[in-house]
Amino acid sequence: MKTFKKLVLLCCASIFLFAGCSVIHNEKDGSLQNYNASVSRSVLEQSSDDYQKDVIYFLFVDRFSDGDSTNNAGLNPAQYDSTKTNWKKYWGGDLQGVNNKLDYLKNLGINSIWVTPLVEAIDTPTNAGDSPYHGYWGKNYFNIDEHWGTWNDFDNLVSKMHSSPYNMKLILDYAPNHSNPNDEAEYGSLYKTNYNTSGEIISTDKLTDYLTDTSGSWYHRLGGIGDTEWDDPYYCRYKNLFNLSDFNQDNSATYSYLADALEFWLNRGVDGVRLDAVKHMNTSFTTSLVSDMKTRTGRDIFFFGEWMDAGAWATGLNTEGQYFANNSGCSLLDFGYRSTIESVLKNSATMRTLAAYLSDRESYWSNPLKQVVFLDNHDMPRINTVLRNSAGMSESYAAARTDLGLAITMTIRGVPCIYYGTEQYTANFTTNSFGQVGSDPYNREMMPSFNTETRACNIIRSLSNLRQTNTALQKGSYTEKWVDDNIIAYERKNGSDVVVVVANKGSYRNQSISNLSLPDGVYTDVLGGDSVTVTGGTASFELSENEVVILATTSALNEMTVYFYNNSITNWSAVNCYYWNLNGHTSTPVAWPGNSMQSDSDGWYSFTIPNAANASLIFNNSGSSQTVDLSRTGNGWFVPSGFENGKITGTWYDTNPYSASSGTLNITFKAGSSSENVSFPGDANGWSLTENVISVGSGETKTLSVSNCINSSSIALGDDSSKLELKIVTNSSWDNQWSFGSWSKSENITLTDNNRQIAITCMPGDSVNLTIDVSALSLSAEVIASN
């Protein structure tokens, strides 16, 4: 049974809501942007070694998710295609879209998100009508492009990524090799936005363009790289790529611009950096830039670069990639591994070829653990396109081969990187202008689905969890245990942590593998296959075609415990846990409604799922009310917060959110030129307005704090009379709701549903400020708390 306490706030006002930020003028588009100087600039990583535990997800911002349609057209609508048929125009993805999908990425097991460049790009299409939807044609490295959103959107994304339950790193793609086309559109125009100490824009200055930089101070002026010059180190570094204005990094002004801009983004909250086209810049420049950034920020930042075709079997100029990766402080994307695994998966090479490459890369890179390994990216056809087109495989068979490739990529030495959509088996068979099937731009689809239950999703989720809990994958040795044309077996080992991987791309086999470091015992396949018995270091593996079996010593894989908070939103009489698909393997669910959960203290219910690293599950009230379909990797605490199509939705936490320090929402009332009164009722169940009056004098502020806020995912919205309602969920399960009459908004608060809905995040340990600026019109407000 609920009782209600009422708190009524009366004053004469119209309200102007903002969240502790300065309003500044955007020199680019004349609109109001929000530069929140109080947003935390904290970063998650303490060392570049931290990324060895991570799974990186590389996404094209424009093609991932459209979270704010108001920025789609940008300043020049000619650059945008709402039909999404012109692959070289903007399609609408933005940072708010990434923000909206963090739960999807968290569920997938992602720890670091690599985004395409965010710097302000040109607004003029090329002669062919192409736009810089990809972000690599920058013109102002000190400003964010309007297609991605505002600084407020960036700050909100960083703050959310860095907070629990996400705890994710942001990797920025940075292009210091070139700006924008030198022979069309904006002709290499370069700008710099200047800020004051409060973070407000004070000016935007044009520094140069290719047409006026005739002396070559800012740009090299030797023309484009010729067909026979790609293997020549001088031409490769001093001529331009595809008529893009090629920076002269030897010029001190150019270096300062590029270094200062990168420092600007790092101080803004970026955690790691991917450097574009490092093959086309002097290694001395990149080495200086990396060292300079680490010195300026005092952080051991993780850098990795793009050196096309670098790898253990590189030839010609690409062999210099070895020296670069081993001496510059910047790791590389291992293109050699990528081309090898592609050849193996499409049957143009055997597992012996893969084993040979994995062996050679051990001595080629001074630290193979820090090189980034991947199946595909934005500069080549997607792996599913290759398998279905070049190799002629069926859709289902190609998906199984992709799964095999993902499992290997995520367990060899290196930091695994997933290209957005690979987990959804994306493929495209359109031929581009170079005669390539499914390559640029047709490998840059709009994200087709956010289905969390594909086989690929389950593999990524399971192996990400294993990487987090087993140091053998983070920093262990690599030892080959068996190889023939179709089967490879290898072991990763660090101390007592051991992971054994056996992969078969041929027909069914029963293969015995010996000399394993696993202690005697029965092991559950991490990917959900049959259990395997190890005796005296030997095990027999039954391997179906395209199957990977992974055994590990990590005790965390033996079970996982899930917790459900039975709050006022559910108020269930009993709580059950219904689960299926353990460890990424399609499995029969337990009988509905599942197992009864144990009632713990303070409204929590718990259940331990045996032999699981991850699972799909539904919490339910003995088979009646239920949550939406959920997925979880490892122990997790679920807090209900709302409804979707009649089913409960909510948020997962890695730790008990109520055991952490509570959040606080500070509501500040600011009086204008005259004093105002904020009145509290004397009777909790009545409407007496004669007691507890707070006087807010002329020009004064008074603050009301609501402590123990854990989140604000439950938000109410205005009714048809445009009354604004704001609801906060607190530790005591009270629903605190502020209802305002006439009101207006500032640009920095995101409102939806006819501008009558507002969300303010207040996580454990956070302090969030909401200011109500009193002006001339009447305001009535109430706070209703139910317990």
C-alpha positions in Angstrom: 0.0 0.0 0.0 1.3 3.4 -0.9 1.1 6.6 1.1 1.9 10.0 -0.3 3.8 13.0 1.0 3.2 16.3 -0.7 5.6 19.2 -0.9 4.2 22.2 -2.7 6.4 25.0 -4.1 4.7 28.2 -4.9 6.2 31.3 -6.4 5.5 33.9 -9.1 7.7 32.9 -12.0 8.1 31.4 -15.4 11.0 28.9 -15.2 14.2 28.7 -17.2 15.9 25.3 -16.6 19.6 24.7 -17.1 22.1 22.3 -15.6 25.2 24.2 -14.4 26.6 25.2 -17.8 27.5 28.4 -19.7 25.6 29.2 -22.9 28.0 30.1 -25.7 27.7 31.2 -29.3 28.7 28.7 -31.9 30.8 30.7 -34.4 30.1 28.1 -37.1 26.3 28.0 -37.2 25.1 30.9 -35.1 23.2 28.6 -32.8 23.4 28.3 -29.1 25.7 25.5 -27.9 26.4 24.4 -24.3 29.9 24.2 -23.1 29.5 22.6 -19.6 32.7 23.6 -17.8 31.7 21.5 -14.8 31.5 18.2 -16.7 34.1 15.7 -15.4 37.1 15.3 -17.6 38.1 12.1 -15.9 39.5 9.3 -18.0 39.3 5.6 -17.2 42.7 4.2 -18.2 45.7 4.6 -16.1 48.1 2.9 -18.5 48.1 1.8 -22.1 48.3 -1.8 -20.7 44.7 -1.4 -19.5 43.6 -1.9 -23.1 44.9 -5.5 -23.1 41.7 -6.3 -21.1 39.5 -4.6 -23.6 37.4 -5.3 -26.6 37.3 -2.3 -28.9 34.2 -1.5 -31.0 34.8 0.6 -34.0 31.7 2.6 -35.2 31.0 5.1 -37.9 29.2 7.8 -36.1 27.1 8.8 -39.1 26.0 5.2 -39.8 25.4 3.9 -36.2 22.3 5.5 -34.7 20.4 8.7 -35.2 19.6 10.1 -31.8 18.8 13.6 -32.7 17.2 14.3 -36.1 17.5 18.1 -35.7 21.2 17.9 -36.6 20.8 15.7 -39.7 20.9 18.4 -42.3 23.7 20.4 -40.7 24.5 23.8 -42.2 24.2 22.6 -45.8 21.2 20.3 -46.4 22.8 19.4 -49.8 25.2 17.1 -47.8 22.4 15.1 -46.2 20.3 12.3 -47.8 17.2 11.4 -45.8 16.5 8.4 -48.1 19.9 6.8 -47.3 20.4 5.9 -50.9 23.4 8.2 -51.6 26.2 6.4 -49.8 28.5 9.5 -49.9 26.2 11.8 -48.0 25.3 12.1 -44.3 22.6 9.7 -43.1 22.0 11.1 -39.6 24.0 9.2 -37.0 25.3 11.3 -34.1 26.7 11.2 -30.6 23.2 11.1 -29.0 22.6 8.0 -31.1 25.8 6.4 -29.6 24.7 7.5 -26.1 21.3 5.9 -26.7 23.0 2.6 -27.6 25.5 2.3 -24.7 23.3 -0.4 -23.1 23.6 -2.4 -26.3 27.3 -2.1 -26.4 27.6 -2.8 -22.6 25.5 -5.9 -23.1 27.8 -6.9 -26.0 30.8 -6.8 -23.6 32.5 -3.7 -25.2 35.0 -1.8 -23.0 36.3 0.8 -25.5 34.5 2.6 -28.3 36.5 3.9 -31.3 34.6 6.6 -33.1 35.3 8.2 -36.5 36.8 11.8 -36.4 34.6 14.3 -34.6 36.3 17.5 -35.7 34.4 20.1 -37.7 34.5 19.1 -41.3 33.8 21.0 -44.5 30.3 22.1 -45.3 30.7 22.3 -49.1 30.1 19.2 -51.2 32.7 18.1 -53.7 32.0 18.6 -57.4 30.6 15.0 -57.4 28.3 15.9 -54.5 30.2 14.0 -51.9 30.1 15.0 -48.2 32.5 14.3 -45.3 30.1 11.9 -43.6 33.1 9.8 -42.6 34.7 12.7 -40.7 38.2 12.5 -42.4 37.9 15.9 -44.2 38.4 18.2 -41.2 38.7 22.0 -41.4 38.6 23.0 -37.7 40.3 20.6 -35.3 39.2 22.7 -32.3 35.5 22.3 -32.8 33.0 19.5 -33.0 31.1 19.1 -36.3 27.4 20.0 -36.0 26.3 16.7 -37.6 27.5 14.9 -34.5 25.8 17.2 -32.1 26.9 19.9 -29.6 29.7 20.0 -27.0 27.0 19.2 -24.5 26.2 16.0 -26.4 29.9 15.1 -26.4 30.3 15.8 -22.6 27.1 13.8 -21.8 28.5 10.8 -23.8 31.9 11.0 -22.1 30.3 11.4 -18.6 28.0 8.4 -19.2 30.7 6.2 -20.7 33.0 6.9 -17.7 30.3 6.2 -15.1 28.9 2.9 -13.7 27.6 0.6 -15.0 29.3 1.4 -18.4 33.0 2.2 -17.4 33.9 2.5 -21.1 36.8 4.3 -22.7 36.4 6.6 -25.7 39.0 6.3 -28.5 39.1 9.2 -30.9 40.1 8.8 -34.6 42.5 11.6 -35.3 43.7 12.6 -38.8 47.0 14.6 -38.6 48.1 13.6 -42.2 45.6 15.8 -44.1 42.7 18.2 -43.9 40.2 18.4 -46.8 40.4 18.3 -50.6 42.9 20.8 -52.1 41.3 21.1 -55.5 37.6 21.5 -54.8 35.0 22.3 -52.1 36.8 24.4 -49.5 40.3 23.9 -50.9 42.1 22.9 -47.7 40.6 25.6 -45.6 41.9 25.4 -42.0 40.4 27.1 -38.9 40.9 27.4 -35.2 38.3 28.1 -32.6 39.5 30.0 -29.5 38.0 29.6 -26.0 38.4 31.7 -22.9 39.2 30.2 -19.5 35.5 29.5 -18.8 35.3 27.4 -22.0 33.3 30.0 -24.0 34.0 30.5 -27.7 35.5 34.0 -28.2 36.5 33.7 -31.9 37.1 31.4 -34.8 40.0 32.3 -37.0 40.9 31.1 -40.5 44.5 30.1 -40.6 45.1 29.1 -44.2 43.9 27.3 -47.3 45.7 25.4 -50.0 45.2 28.1 -52.6 46.9 30.9 -50.6 49.6 28.7 -48.9 51.8 28.9 -52.0 55.0 28.7 -50.0 54.1 25.3 -48.5 54.2 26.4 -44.9 51.1 24.5 -43.9 50.8 22.0 -46.7 53.1 20.0 -48.9 52.7 21.0 -52.6 54.2 18.0 -54.6 50.9 16.7 -56.0 49.3 13.3 -55.6 51.1 10.0 -55.1 51.5 8.4 -58.5 50.6 4.8 -59.4 54.3 3.7 -59.2 55.2 5.8 -56.1 53.3 4.1 -53.3 56.3 2.1 -52.2 58.6 5.1 -52.2 59.0 6.5 -48.6 59.6 10.1 -49.8 56.6 10.3 -52.2 54.4 8.4 -49.9 55.0 11.0 -47.1 55.4 14.2 -49.0 52.8 13.8 -51.7 49.1 13.8 -51.0 46.5 11.0 -50.7 43.7 11.4 -53.3 44.2 15.2 -53.5 43.6 15.8 -49.8 45.6 18.8 -48.5 48.7 17.1 -47.0 50.0 18.7 -43.8 53.6 19.9 -43.6 54.2 18.6 -40.0 57.9 19.8 -40.2 56.5 23.4 -39.9 56.3 24.4 -36.2 53.0 26.2 -36.7 51.5 23.1 -38.3 52.9 20.9 -35.5 51.5 23.2 -32.8 48.1 23.3 -34.4 47.9 19.5 -34.6 49.3 18.8 -31.2 47.3 21.5 -29.4 44.1 20.3 -31.0 44.8 16.7 -29.9 45.6 17.8 -26.4 42.3 19.8 -26.4 40.3 16.6 -27.1 42.3 14.6 -24.6 41.6 17.1 -21.9 38.0 17.1 -22.9 37.7 13.4 -21.9 39.1 11.3 -24.8 40.9 8.2 -23.4 42.7 6.8 -26.3 43.7 7.7 -29.9 43.7 6.0 -33.3 46.0 7.9 -35.7 44.9 7.8 -39.3 47.4 7.2 -42.2 50.6 6.9 -40.1 52.3 5.3 -43.1 52.1 8.6 -44.9 53.7 10.7 -42.2 57.3 10.9 -41.0 57.8 8.5 -38.0 59.7 11.3 -36.3 56.5 13.4 -36.3 54.3 10.7 -34.9 56.9 9.7 -32.3 57.1 13.4 -31.1 53.3 13.7 -31.1 52.7 10.6 -29.0 55.5 11.5 -26.6 54.3 15.1 -26.4 50.7 14.1 -25.6 51.8 11.8 -22.8 54.0 14.5 -21.3 51.3 17.2 -21.6 48.5 15.1 -20.1 50.6 13.1 -17.6 48.9 10.0 -18.9 50.2 6.8 -20.6 47.7 7.2 -23.4 47.1 4.2 -25.7 47.8 5.1 -29.3 47.4 2.8 -32.3 47.8 3.7 -35.9 46.7 2.7 -39.4 49.6 1.5 -41.5 47.9 -0.2 -44.4 49.3 -3.7 -45.1 51.7 -3.6 -42.1 52.3 -7.0 -40.5 54.7 -9.9 -40.0 54.7 -10.8 -43.7 54.9 -7.2 -45.0 57.0 -6.3 -48.0 58.6 -3.1 -49.4 57.8 0.1 -47.6 55.3 -1.7 -45.3 58.2 -3.5 -43.6 59.0 -0.1 -41.9 55.8 -0.6 -40.0 57.7 -3.0 -37.7 60.2 -0.3 -36.7 57.3 2.2 -36.3 55.3 0.0 -33.9 58.3 -1.1 -31.9 59.8 2.4 -31.4 57.2 5.2 -31.8 55.1 4.5 -28.8 52.2 3.9 -31.1 50.8 0.4 -31.7 49.4 -0.6 -35.1 46.4 -2.3 -36.5 47.7 -5.8 -37.6 46.7 -5.8 -41.3 48.9 -8.9 -41.8 46.8 -10.9 -39.4 43.6 -9.6 -41.0 44.6 -10.7 -44.5 45.8 -14.1 -43.2 42.6 -14.9 -41.2 40.5 -13.8 -44.2 42.4 -16.2 -46.5 41.9 -19.0 -44.0 38.2 -18.4 -43.6 37.5 -18.2 -47.3 39.5 -21.5 -47.9 42.3 -20.0 -49.9 44.7 -20.9 -47.1 44.8 -23.6 -44.4 45.1 -23.5 -40.7 48.8 -24.2 -41.1 49.1 -20.7 -42.8 47.4 -19.1 -39.8 49.6 -21.0 -37.4 52.7 -19.8 -39.3 51.6 -16.2 -39.2 50.7 -16.3 -35.4 54.2 -17.8 -34.8 56.0 -15.1 -36.8 54.1 -12.2 -35.3 55.4 -13.2 -31.9 59.0 -12.1 -32.8 58.0 -9.4 -35.3 56.3 -7.1 -32.9 58.2 -6.3 -29.7 54.9 -6.4 -27.9 52.2 -8.3 -29.9 49.8 -7.9 -26.9 49.4 -4.2 -27.8 48.8 -4.6 -31.5 45.1 -4.3 -32.6 43.7 -7.4 -34.3 40.5 -7.3 -36.4 38.5 -9.1 -39.1 37.4 -6.2 -41.2 37.1 -2.4 -41.2 35.8 0.6 -43.2 38.5 0.4 -45.9 37.8 -3.1 -47.1 34.9 -5.4 -47.9 33.2 -6.8 -44.7 34.2 -10.4 -43.8 30.7 -11.6 -44.6 30.7 -10.0 -48.0 34.0 -11.7 -48.8 32.8 -15.1 -47.6 29.5 -14.9 -49.5 30.8 -13.2 -52.6 34.4 -14.3 -53.2 34.1 -17.7 -51.5 30.6 -18.3 -52.7 29.4 -19.5 -49.2 25.7 -19.5 -48.2 24.6 -16.9 -45.7 24.4 -19.4 -42.8 27.7 -21.0 -43.6 29.4 -17.6 -43.9 28.0 -16.6 -40.6 29.4 -19.8 -39.0 32.8 -18.9 -40.5 32.6 -15.4 -39.2 31.9 -16.8 -35.7 35.0 -19.0 -36.1 37.0 -15.9 -37.1 35.7 -13.9 -34.2 36.6 -16.6 -31.6 40.2 -16.8 -32.9 40.6 -13.0 -33.2 39.4 -12.5 -29.6 41.8 -15.1 -28.1 45.1 -14.6 -29.9 47.7 -12.1 -28.5 46.5 -8.5 -29.2 43.7 -6.2 -28.5 40.6 -7.3 -30.5 38.5 -4.8 -32.4 35.0 -5.4 -33.7 33.7 -3.3 -36.7 30.2 -2.2 -36.1 27.6 -4.6 -37.7 29.9 -7.6 -37.9 28.0 -9.0 -34.9 24.8 -8.7 -37.1 26.5 -10.5 -40.1 26.2 -7.4 -42.3 27.1 -7.7 -46.0 26.7 -5.7 -49.1 27.4 -6.8 -52.7 27.4 -3.5 -54.6 30.4 -2.8 -56.8 32.2 0.6 -56.2 33.9 2.8 -58.7 37.1 0.9 -58.3 35.5 -2.4 -59.3 35.5 -3.7 -55.7 32.5 -5.5 -54.4 31.2 -4.3 -51.0 34.1 -2.0 -50.3 34.1 1.8 -49.6 31.5 3.2 -49.3 29.3 0.0 -49.4 31.0 -1.3 -46.2 29.6 1.7 -44.3 26.0 0.7 -44.0 23.5 2.1 -41.5 23.6 -0.3 -38.5 21.1 -2.9 -39.6 20.0 -4.2 -36.2 20.7 -4.1 -32.5 19.8 -7.7 -31.9 21.8 -8.8 -28.8 21.1 -12.5 -29.4 22.9 -13.4 -32.6 25.5 -16.1 -32.3 28.2 -13.6 -33.0 26.9 -11.3 -30.2 27.0 -14.2 -27.7 30.6 -15.1 -28.7 31.8 -11.6 -28.3 30.0 -11.3 -25.0 31.4 -14.6 -23.6 35.0 -13.9 -24.7 34.9 -10.3 -23.4 33.9 -11.7 -20.0 36.7 -14.3 -20.2 39.2 -11.6 -21.1 38.1 -9.5 -18.1 38.5 -12.4 -15.7 41.4 -14.4 -17.1 44.8 -12.8 -17.3 45.9 -15.4 -19.8 44.0 -13.5 -22.5 45.2 -10.2 -21.2 48.9 -10.8 -21.1 49.6 -14.5 -21.4 52.0 -16.4 -23.6 51.0 -18.1 -26.9 51.9 -21.7 -27.5 50.8 -23.8 -30.5 49.5 -27.2 -29.4 48.3 -28.7 -32.7 47.8 -27.7 -36.3 46.9 -29.4 -39.6 45.0 -28.1 -42.6 41.7 -27.7 -40.8 42.4 -27.6 -37.1 44.5 -25.3 -35.0 44.9 -25.6 -31.2 46.8 -23.1 -29.1 47.2 -22.2 -25.4 47.4 -18.9 -23.7 49.0 -19.0 -20.2 49.8 -16.5 -17.4 50.7 -18.1 -14.1 47.8 -20.3 -13.1 45.4 -18.7 -15.6 45.1 -20.9 -18.7 43.0 -20.7 -21.9 43.0 -23.4 -24.5 41.5 -22.8 -27.9 40.7 -25.5 -30.5 39.2 -24.4 -33.8 38.0 -26.6 -36.7 37.1 -25.3 -40.2 36.8 -28.8 -41.7 34.3 -31.6 -41.3 33.5 -33.3 -38.0 36.6 -34.6 -36.1 37.5 -36.1 -32.7 40.9 -34.7 -32.0 43.1 -35.5 -29.0 45.4 -32.6 -27.9 48.2 -33.2 -25.4 50.7 -31.2 -23.3 48.0 -28.9 -22.0 48.6 -26.8 -18.9 45.1 -27.3 -17.6 44.8 -29.2 -14.3 42.9 -32.5 -14.4 39.2 -32.0 -14.3 36.0 -31.5 -16.3 35.8 -28.2 -18.1 32.7 -26.4 -19.5 33.2 -25.0 -23.0 33.1 -21.2 -22.7 31.1 -21.0 -25.9 28.5 -23.5 -24.7 29.6 -26.7 -26.3 30.0 -30.1 -24.6 32.1 -30.5 -21.5 35.7 -31.7 -21.9 37.7 -33.9 -19.5 41.4 -33.2 -19.1 43.5 -36.0 -17.7 47.3 -35.7 -17.4 47.4 -32.7 -19.7 45.5 -34.5 -22.5 41.9 -34.0 -23.7 39.8 -35.3 -26.5 37.8 -32.7 -28.5 34.7 -33.5 -30.5 34.6 -30.8 -33.1 31.8 -30.1 -35.5 32.5 -28.2 -38.7 33.3 -24.5 -38.0 33.3 -25.1 -34.3 35.6 -23.5 -31.7 35.9 -25.0 -28.2 37.5 -22.9 -25.5 38.5 -24.2 -22.1 39.6 -21.9 -19.3 40.7 -22.1 -15.6 38.8 -19.0 -14.6 36.6 -19.8 -11.7 34.2 -16.9 -12.6 32.9 -19.1 -15.5 31.5 -21.7 -13.1 28.5 -19.6 -12.1 27.0 -16.1 -12.2 24.6 -14.5 -9.8 21.9 -12.0 -10.8 20.1 -9.7 -8.5 16.6 -8.1 -8.9 15.4 -5.1 -7.0 11.7 -5.4 -6.2 10.8 -1.7 -6.0 7.6 0.3 -6.2 7.5 -0.1 -10.0 7.1 -3.9 -9.7 6.0 -4.6 -6.1 5.9 -8.3 -7.0 4.7 -11.0 -4.5 7.4 -13.4 -5.7 10.3 -13.2 -8.1 11.4 -15.8 -10.5 14.4 -16.1 -12.9 13.8 -17.7 -16.3 17.0 -18.2 -18.3 18.4 -19.8 -21.5 21.3 -19.5 -24.0 24.1 -20.0 -21.5 27.6 -18.9 -22.6 26.5 -17.8 -26.1 25.3 -21.3 -27.0 21.6 -21.7 -28.1 20.1 -23.9 -25.4 16.7 -25.0 -24.2 15.2 -22.6 -21.5 14.4 -23.9 -18.1 10.7 -24.5 -17.5 8.6 -21.3 -17.3 8.5 -19.3 -15.1 11.9 -20.4 -14.0 13.6 -20.7 -10.6 12.4 -18.9 -7.5 14.8 -16.2 -6.5 16.0 -15.9 -2.9 14.8 -12.8 -0.9 17.8 -10.9 0.4 17.7 -7.7 2.4 16.4 -4.3 1.3 14.2 -5.5 -1.5 16.9 -7.5 -3.4 16.3 -11.0 -4.7 19.2 -13.2 -6.0 19.7 -16.3 -8.0 22.9 -18.1 -9.1 22.9 -19.5 -12.6 25.2 -22.5 -12.7 27.9 -23.1 -15.3 27.3 -19.8 -16.9 29.5 -16.8 -17.9 26.5 -15.1 -19.5 22.8 -15.9 -20.2 19.6 -14.6 -21.6 16.9 -14.2 -18.9 13.6 -12.8 -17.9 12.6 -11.8 -14.3 8.9 -12.4 -13.6 6.2 -12.4 -10.9 5.6 -16.2 -10.8 4.7 -16.2 -14.5 2.5 -13.1 -14.6 4.2 -9.6 -14.9 7.7 -9.9 -16.4 10.6 -7.9 -17.7 11.6 -7.6 -21.3 14.1 -10.2 -22.6 17.4 -9.4 -20.9 21.0 -10.5 -21.4 23.8 -10.5 -18.8 27.5 -11.3 -18.7 28.8 -12.0 -15.2 27.2 -10.9 -11.9 24.7 -8.1 -12.2 22.2 -6.0 -10.3 19.0 -5.1 -12.2 16.9 -2.1 -11.1 13.4 -1.7 -12.8 12.6 1.8 -14.0 9.8 1.8 -16.5 7.7 -0.1 -19.0 7.9 -1.0 -22.7 4.9 -2.6 -24.3 3.6 -3.6 -20.9 6.9 -5.2 -19.8 9.4 -4.0 -17.2 12.6 -2.2 -18.4 15.5 -1.1 -16.3 19.2 -0.8 -15.8 22.0 -3.4 -15.1 24.7 -2.5 -12.7 28.1 -4.2 -12.1 27.8 -3.6 -8.4 25.0 -3.0 -6.0 24.1 0.6 -6.8 22.7 1.2 -3.3 25.9 0.2 -1.5 27.8 2.9 -3.3 27.8 6.5 -2.2 24.5 8.1 -3.1 24.0 10.8 -5.7 22.5 14.2 -4.9 20.2 16.4 -6.9 20.6 20.0 -6.0 17.6 22.2 -7.0 18.5 25.8 -6.8 15.8 28.5 -6.9 17.1 31.9 -8.2 15.2 35.0 -7.5 15.1 37.9 -10.0 14.9 41.5 -9.1 12.2 40.8 -6.4 12.1 38.3 -3.6 10.1 35.1 -3.9 8.8 32.5 -1.5 9.2 28.8 -1.7 6.6 27.2 0.6 6.5 23.7 2.1 3.3 22.1 3.5 3.1 21.6 7.2 1.0 18.5 6.8 2.5 15.7 4.8 -0.9 14.5 3.6 -2.5 18.0 3.3 -2.1 21.2 1.5 -1.3 23.7 4.3 0.9 26.3 2.9 1.5 28.3 6.0 4.6 26.6 7.4 8.2 26.1 6.3 8.4 29.1 4.0 11.8 29.7 2.4 12.4 33.2 1.3 14.5 33.7 -1.7 15.6 37.4 -1.7 16.3 39.6 -4.6 19.3 38.3 -6.5 19.7 35.4 -4.0 19.7 31.6 -4.5 18.4 28.9 -2.2 19.1 25.2 -2.8 16.9 22.1 -2.0 18.9 18.8 -2.1 17.4 15.4 -2.8 20.0 12.8 -1.7 20.2 9.1 -2.4 19.4 9.5 -6.1 20.5 6.5 -8.0 19.2 7.3 -11.5 16.5 9.3 -13.3 15.7 6.8 -16.0 12.0 7.1 -15.0 10.9 10.5 -16.3 7.5 11.9 -16.5 6.4 14.3 -19.2 4.1 17.3 -19.6 0.4 16.9 -20.0 -1.7 18.5 -22.8 -1.6 21.8 -21.0 2.2 21.8 -21.2 2.8 21.2 -17.5 6.3 19.9 -17.0 6.9 17.0 -14.7 10.3 15.7 -13.5 10.6 12.4 -11.6 13.6 11.2 -9.8 14.1 7.6 -8.5 15.9 7.5 -5.1 17.5 4.9 -2.9 14.3 4.8 -0.7 12.2 4.1 -3.8 10.4 7.4 -3.5 9.2 8.9 -6.7 9.9 12.6 -6.4 8.0 14.6 -9.0 8.2 18.3 -9.8 5.3 19.7 -11.8 5.6 23.1 -13.3 2.9 25.3 -15.0 4.2 27.8 -17.6 7.8 27.1 -18.4 10.4 27.5 -21.0 13.8 25.8 -21.7 17.3 26.5 -22.6 19.0 24.7 -25.5 21.3 22.7 -23.3 18.6 20.4 -21.9 17.3 17.7 -24.3 13.6 17.6 -24.4 11.4 15.3 -26.5 7.7 14.6 -26.9 6.8 18.1 -28.1 9.4 19.6 -25.8 7.7 18.4 -22.6 10.1 15.6 -21.5 13.4 16.0 -19.7 16.0 13.5 -18.4 18.7 14.3 -15.8 21.2 11.7 -14.8 22.1 11.3 -11.1 24.3 8.3 -10.6 25.9 7.0 -7.4 28.4 9.4 -6.1 27.3 12.1 -8.6 26.1 15.6 -7.7 23.7 17.0 -10.4 22.6 20.6 -10.3 19.3 21.8 -11.6 18.6 25.6 -11.6 15.1 27.1 -11.7 15.6 30.8 -12.8 12.7 32.8 -11.5 11.2 35.5 -13.8 7.9 37.3 -14.3 5.2 34.7 -14.9 3.3 32.6 -12.4 4.6 29.2 -11.3 3.1 26.6 -9.2 5.1 23.5 -8.4 4.8 20.4 -6.2 7.0 17.5 -5.1 5.2 14.3 -4.5 7.1 11.4 -2.8 5.5 8.0 -2.4 7.0 5.3 -0.2 
